[in-house]
């Protein structure tokens, strides 16, 4: 089997008071290019937490499901919790 294509998404948190938002800079073919975005953000003064999210690229939903419905983190998706009892 060939290696799965991945994209690398630079992300930083924009934290303002109690609001937190994710700022994404698009997707890059290599982690090296994504790291350049983090370097740029630091150079222009951003100090909030930042990192790179690496995502696999799937051709079809059926392919993703056949692979075990892998979450973006690479971990299998958890089973949904049953509804809470009301009473």
C-alpha positions in Angstrom: 0.0 0.0 0.0 1.3 3.5 -0.8 1.8 6.1 1.8 -1.3 8.2 2.5 -1.1 11.8 1.4 -1.2 14.3 4.3 -1.7 18.0 4.6 -0.3 20.2 7.3 -2.4 23.0 8.8 -0.7 25.7 10.9 -3.1 26.8 13.7 -2.8 29.4 16.4 -5.3 30.3 19.1 -6.7 33.8 19.2 -7.5 34.4 22.8 -9.6 37.4 23.7 -11.0 37.6 27.2 -13.0 34.3 27.6 -13.3 33.7 23.8 -10.9 31.4 22.0 -10.9 31.0 18.3 -8.7 28.9 16.0 -6.8 30.8 13.2 -5.9 28.6 10.3 -3.4 29.6 7.6 -4.6 27.1 5.0 -3.0 23.7 4.2 0.5 22.9 3.1 2.0 19.9 1.4 5.0 19.7 3.8 5.4 20.2 7.5 8.4 22.4 6.7 6.3 24.9 4.9 3.7 24.9 7.7 6.4 25.6 10.2 7.4 28.7 8.2 3.9 30.1 9.0 4.4 29.5 12.7 7.8 31.3 12.4 6.1 34.2 10.6 3.4 34.5 13.2 6.0 34.6 16.0 8.1 37.2 14.0 5.1 39.5 13.8 4.4 39.2 17.6 1.9 36.5 18.1 2.6 34.7 21.4 -0.6 32.6 21.8 -0.4 28.8 21.6 0.2 27.5 18.1 0.9 24.2 16.4 0.5 22.2 13.2 -2.4 19.8 12.6 -1.5 17.0 10.2 -4.5 15.6 8.4 -4.7 12.5 6.1 -6.3 13.0 2.7 -9.0 10.5 1.8 -10.4 9.8 -1.7 -13.8 8.8 -0.5 -15.9 8.5 2.7 -16.1 4.7 2.0 -12.3 4.5 2.1 -12.2 6.4 5.4 -14.9 4.1 6.9 -13.1 1.0 5.7 -9.9 2.2 7.4 -11.8 2.3 10.7 -13.3 5.8 10.5 -10.1 7.4 11.7 -10.5 10.8 13.3 -8.3 13.7 12.2 -6.0 13.1 15.2 -5.2 9.6 13.9 -7.1 8.0 16.7 -10.3 5.9 16.1 -13.5 7.9 16.6 -15.1 7.2 19.9 -18.5 5.6 20.0 -21.2 8.2 20.7 -22.4 8.2 24.3 -25.9 7.0 25.0 -28.4 9.8 25.7 -28.5 10.9 29.4 -31.5 9.8 31.4 -33.8 12.6 32.2 -35.6 12.5 35.5 
